[in-house]
């Protein structure tokens, strides 16, 4: 572990200890933590300044507006990290009761009656664990595909939380064995939850148009869908103005019903393109909730960025 990772791990340990013992203090210092992250992390500032005009669909934005946007992004990121430190050992299933609304449930249930399993694709957006908790109220078997985090304390808390929810973890760096387990899970009519908005590590990916630029997204969900016949169902957990989670279940994408893309996009897998377009539409509605503290767009990736991202 590098010195930077060691210091960050120590900071996370301190943060999570305070979350458990002094939750009000953690919320009270949130504005200070946001300001500190913006002021003391030049990599974060550069990344947000690069991402903001594309996400807001503007040619440029001034420094004060960029700072406000950056504060909002960091604030949502702070909430997402803190959520992993919340322990509620007295509750059988934490995080379930707070979901404000669920959209698209009838079409989801109709797709699930086919008995093919389902691949739920989401993004690093809003409150991911609320979507996981919601699924467990409706699905007896949920498998979450994730990448192991470089920070041991974060990884331990995340695994403990998912164990309490009764969710099976499938590490993407587990190689072929992981994909065989996911195929078997779908054959047994289970649900697999995957991220679709960024490639991590050596994960195979495809470059696609996205918010006035291009990003690289994973090809795994589309390949797994074609291999098993299971539909891809985009799902998102965003927050309303009061901070309450709202779940959106989008139209199921069946592998044999995806129409080829229009001219100019013919080389892109139509399933991958449709998944990305769905993610793009939701992120455009909630750009400040996209948990992205690195340079997301290929056009802006002109050098390494010492920034932090949550791998879900």
C-alpha positions as CSV (number, residue, x, y, z in Angstrom):
1,X,0.0,0.0,0.0
2,X,1.4,3.4,-1.0
3,X,1.7,6.3,1.5
4,X,-1.3,8.0,-0.1
5,X,-3.4,4.9,0.3
6,X,-2.2,4.4,3.9
7,X,-3.1,8.0,4.8
8,X,-6.5,7.7,3.1
9,X,-7.2,4.4,4.9
10,X,-6.4,6.0,8.3
11,X,-8.7,8.9,7.4
12,X,-11.5,6.5,6.5
13,X,-11.1,4.6,9.7
14,X,-11.4,7.8,11.7
15,X,-14.4,8.9,9.7
16,X,-16.2,5.6,10.1
17,X,-15.5,5.5,13.8
18,X,-17.1,8.9,14.2
19,X,-20.0,7.8,12.0
20,X,-20.7,4.9,14.5
21,X,-20.1,6.9,17.7
22,X,-20.9,10.5,16.8
23,X,-23.1,10.6,13.7
24,X,-24.3,14.1,14.4
25,X,-20.7,15.3,14.5
26,X,-20.1,13.8,11.1
27,X,-23.1,15.6,9.6
28,X,-22.1,18.9,11.3
29,X,-18.6,18.8,9.8
30,X,-19.9,17.9,6.3
31,X,-19.6,21.5,4.9
32,X,-16.0,21.7,6.3
33,X,-15.1,18.4,4.7
34,X,-16.5,19.4,1.4
35,X,-14.6,22.7,1.4
36,X,-11.5,20.9,2.5
37,X,-11.7,18.4,-0.3
38,X,-12.2,21.1,-2.9
39,X,-9.4,23.3,-1.5
40,X,-6.8,20.6,-0.7
41,X,-7.3,18.2,-3.6
42,X,-6.2,19.8,-6.9
43,X,-6.8,16.5,-8.8
44,X,-10.5,16.6,-7.7
45,X,-10.8,20.3,-8.8
46,X,-9.3,19.6,-12.2
47,X,-11.5,16.6,-12.7
48,X,-14.7,18.4,-11.8
49,X,-13.7,21.4,-13.9
50,X,-13.3,19.1,-16.9
51,X,-16.5,17.2,-16.3
52,X,-18.9,20.0,-15.4
53,X,-19.3,21.7,-18.8
54,X,-20.1,18.4,-20.5
55,X,-22.5,17.2,-17.8
56,X,-24.2,20.6,-17.8
57,X,-24.2,20.7,-21.6
58,X,-22.4,24.1,-21.7
59,X,-19.4,25.3,-23.7
60,X,-18.0,26.7,-20.5
61,X,-19.0,27.7,-17.0
62,X,-17.4,30.3,-14.7
63,X,-15.3,29.5,-11.6
64,X,-18.0,30.2,-9.1
65,X,-20.6,28.0,-10.8
66,X,-18.0,25.3,-11.1
67,X,-17.2,25.5,-7.4
68,X,-20.9,25.2,-6.5
69,X,-21.2,22.2,-8.8
70,X,-18.1,20.7,-7.3
71,X,-19.3,21.2,-3.8
72,X,-22.6,19.4,-4.7
73,X,-20.7,16.5,-6.3
74,X,-18.4,16.1,-3.3
75,X,-21.3,16.4,-0.9
76,X,-23.1,13.5,-2.5
77,X,-19.8,11.6,-2.6
78,X,-19.4,12.3,1.2
79,X,-22.9,10.9,1.9
80,X,-22.2,7.8,-0.1
81,X,-19.0,7.0,1.8
82,X,-20.5,7.8,5.2
83,X,-23.4,5.4,4.4
84,X,-21.1,2.5,4.5
85,X,-20.0,3.4,8.0
86,X,-23.6,3.4,9.4
87,X,-24.2,0.3,11.5
88,X,-27.7,-0.7,12.5
89,X,-27.3,-4.1,14.1
90,X,-30.8,-3.9,15.6
91,X,-32.4,-3.9,12.1
92,X,-32.7,-7.1,10.2
93,X,-32.4,-5.3,6.9
94,X,-30.8,-1.8,7.1
95,X,-31.6,1.0,4.6
96,X,-34.9,-0.5,3.3
97,X,-37.4,1.8,4.9
98,X,-36.2,5.0,3.5
99,X,-37.1,4.5,-0.2
100,X,-39.5,7.3,-1.1
101,X,-40.8,5.9,-4.4
102,X,-40.3,3.2,-7.0
103,X,-41.0,3.9,-10.7
104,X,-41.4,1.2,-13.3
105,X,-42.1,-1.7,-11.1
106,X,-45.0,-3.3,-13.2
107,X,-42.8,-3.7,-16.3
108,X,-40.0,-5.1,-14.1
109,X,-42.3,-7.7,-12.6
110,X,-43.6,-8.6,-16.0
111,X,-40.0,-9.2,-17.2
112,X,-39.3,-11.3,-14.1
113,X,-42.2,-13.6,-14.8
114,X,-40.3,-14.9,-17.9
115,X,-38.0,-16.9,-15.5
116,X,-34.8,-15.9,-17.3
117,X,-33.1,-14.1,-14.5
118,X,-32.3,-10.4,-14.9
119,X,-29.2,-8.3,-15.3
120,X,-29.8,-5.0,-13.5
121,X,-27.3,-2.3,-14.7
122,X,-26.8,0.9,-12.7
123,X,-24.4,3.7,-12.4
124,X,-22.3,5.3,-9.7
125,X,-25.2,7.6,-9.0
126,X,-27.1,8.7,-5.9
127,X,-27.5,6.1,-3.2
128,X,-26.5,2.7,-4.7
129,X,-27.1,0.7,-1.5
130,X,-30.7,1.8,-1.4
131,X,-31.3,0.1,-4.7
132,X,-29.6,-3.1,-3.4
133,X,-31.8,-3.0,-0.3
134,X,-35.0,-2.4,-2.3
135,X,-34.1,-5.4,-4.5
136,X,-33.8,-7.7,-1.5
137,X,-37.4,-6.9,-0.6
138,X,-38.5,-8.4,-3.9
139,X,-35.7,-10.8,-4.9
140,X,-34.6,-13.8,-2.8
141,X,-31.3,-14.0,-4.7
142,X,-29.2,-10.9,-5.6
143,X,-25.6,-11.0,-6.8
144,X,-23.6,-7.7,-6.9
145,X,-20.7,-7.5,-9.3
146,X,-18.0,-5.3,-7.8
147,X,-14.3,-4.6,-7.8
148,X,-12.4,-5.0,-4.5
149,X,-11.5,-1.6,-3.1
150,X,-7.9,-0.7,-2.3
151,X,-8.9,0.6,1.1
152,X,-9.3,-2.4,3.5
153,X,-11.6,-0.6,6.0
154,X,-14.0,0.5,3.2
155,X,-14.0,-3.0,1.7
156,X,-14.7,-4.6,5.1
157,X,-17.6,-2.3,5.9
158,X,-19.1,-2.8,2.4
159,X,-18.9,-6.6,2.6
160,X,-20.4,-6.6,6.1
161,X,-23.3,-4.4,5.0
162,X,-24.1,-6.6,2.0
163,X,-23.8,-9.7,4.2
164,X,-26.5,-8.2,6.5
165,X,-28.7,-7.6,3.4
166,X,-28.2,-11.2,2.3
167,X,-26.5,-10.2,-1.0
168,X,-24.0,-12.4,-2.7
169,X,-20.8,-10.6,-3.9
170,X,-19.1,-11.4,-7.2
171,X,-15.7,-9.8,-7.5
172,X,-15.0,-8.8,-11.1
173,X,-11.3,-9.5,-10.7
174,X,-12.2,-13.1,-9.9
175,X,-11.8,-13.9,-13.6
176,X,-13.6,-16.7,-15.5
177,X,-14.9,-18.3,-12.3
178,X,-16.9,-15.2,-11.5
179,X,-18.6,-15.2,-14.9
180,X,-19.4,-18.9,-14.7
181,X,-21.1,-18.3,-11.4
182,X,-23.1,-15.3,-12.8
183,X,-24.2,-17.4,-15.8
184,X,-25.4,-20.2,-13.4
185,X,-27.1,-17.6,-11.2
186,X,-29.1,-16.3,-14.1
187,X,-30.0,-19.8,-15.3
188,X,-31.5,-20.3,-11.8
189,X,-33.6,-17.1,-12.3
190,X,-31.5,-15.0,-9.9
191,X,-30.8,-11.2,-10.3
192,X,-27.3,-9.9,-11.1
193,X,-26.6,-6.2,-10.4
194,X,-23.7,-4.6,-12.4
195,X,-22.3,-1.1,-13.0
196,X,-22.4,0.2,-16.5
197,X,-20.9,3.7,-16.4
198,X,-17.2,3.1,-16.1
199,X,-14.5,0.6,-16.7
200,X,-12.2,-0.4,-13.8
201,X,-8.8,-2.0,-13.9
202,X,-8.4,-4.4,-16.8
203,X,-12.1,-4.8,-17.4
204,X,-13.0,-5.0,-21.1
205,X,-14.8,-1.9,-22.4
206,X,-16.1,0.0,-25.4
207,X,-15.8,3.7,-26.2
208,X,-19.2,5.3,-26.6
209,X,-20.7,8.8,-27.1
210,X,-21.7,10.4,-23.8
211,X,-22.7,14.0,-22.8
212,X,-20.9,15.9,-25.5
213,X,-17.9,13.6,-25.3
214,X,-16.9,9.9,-25.0
215,X,-16.4,7.5,-22.1
216,X,-15.4,3.9,-21.9
217,X,-18.1,1.6,-20.5
218,X,-18.0,-2.2,-19.7
219,X,-19.0,-4.7,-22.3
220,X,-19.8,-7.4,-19.7
221,X,-23.6,-6.7,-19.2
222,X,-24.4,-7.0,-22.9
223,X,-22.2,-10.1,-23.3
224,X,-23.8,-11.8,-20.3
225,X,-27.3,-10.9,-21.6
226,X,-26.6,-12.6,-25.0
227,X,-25.0,-15.6,-23.3
228,X,-28.0,-16.3,-21.1
229,X,-30.9,-14.6,-22.8
230,X,-31.6,-12.6,-19.6
231,X,-32.8,-9.0,-20.1
232,X,-30.8,-6.0,-19.1
233,X,-32.9,-3.7,-16.8
234,X,-31.3,-0.3,-16.0
235,X,-32.0,0.7,-12.4
236,X,-31.1,3.9,-10.6
237,X,-31.4,5.2,-7.0
238,X,-31.3,9.0,-7.0
239,X,-32.2,11.5,-4.3
240,X,-35.1,13.9,-4.3
241,X,-34.8,17.5,-3.0
242,X,-35.2,16.3,0.6
243,X,-32.5,13.7,0.2
244,X,-34.8,10.7,0.1
245,X,-34.0,7.8,-2.3
246,X,-36.2,7.3,-5.4
247,X,-35.8,4.1,-7.4
248,X,-36.3,4.1,-11.1
249,X,-36.6,0.7,-12.9
250,X,-36.3,1.3,-16.7
251,X,-37.7,-0.6,-19.7
252,X,-36.2,-4.1,-19.9
253,X,-33.8,-4.6,-22.8
254,X,-34.0,-8.1,-24.3
255,X,-31.0,-9.2,-26.4
256,X,-33.1,-10.4,-29.3
257,X,-35.1,-7.1,-29.5
258,X,-32.4,-4.5,-29.7
259,X,-32.4,-2.5,-32.9
260,X,-29.1,-1.8,-34.6
261,X,-27.8,1.8,-34.1
262,X,-28.2,4.6,-36.7
263,X,-25.6,5.5,-39.3
264,X,-22.3,6.5,-37.8
265,X,-22.7,4.3,-34.8
266,X,-22.7,1.0,-36.6
267,X,-19.5,-0.3,-35.0
268,X,-20.9,-0.1,-31.5
269,X,-22.8,-3.0,-30.0
270,X,-26.5,-1.9,-30.0
271,X,-27.1,-3.3,-26.5
272,X,-24.1,-1.4,-25.1
273,X,-25.3,1.7,-26.8
274,X,-28.8,1.5,-25.5
275,X,-27.6,0.8,-22.0
276,X,-25.3,3.9,-22.1
277,X,-28.0,6.1,-23.6
278,X,-30.3,5.2,-20.7
279,X,-27.6,5.9,-18.1
280,X,-26.7,9.2,-19.9
281,X,-30.4,10.4,-19.8
282,X,-30.6,9.8,-16.0
283,X,-27.2,11.4,-15.3
284,X,-28.3,14.5,-17.3
285,X,-31.2,14.8,-15.0
286,X,-29.0,14.4,-11.9
287,X,-25.5,15.5,-12.9
288,X,-24.5,16.5,-9.4
289,X,-25.3,13.0,-8.1
290,X,-22.9,11.3,-10.4
291,X,-20.2,10.0,-8.0
292,X,-17.3,10.9,-10.3
293,X,-14.2,12.6,-9.0
294,X,-11.9,11.6,-11.9
295,X,-11.8,12.9,-15.5
296,X,-14.6,10.9,-16.9
297,X,-14.3,11.8,-20.6
298,X,-11.7,10.5,-22.9
299,X,-11.2,13.9,-24.6
300,X,-10.2,15.4,-21.2
301,X,-7.9,12.5,-20.0
302,X,-4.7,14.3,-20.8
303,X,-2.8,12.9,-17.8
304,X,-3.0,10.8,-14.7
305,X,-5.4,12.0,-12.0
306,X,-4.8,11.3,-8.3
307,X,-8.5,11.1,-7.5
308,X,-10.7,8.8,-5.6
309,X,-13.7,6.7,-6.9
310,X,-16.1,4.3,-5.3
311,X,-16.0,0.9,-6.9
312,X,-19.4,-0.7,-6.4
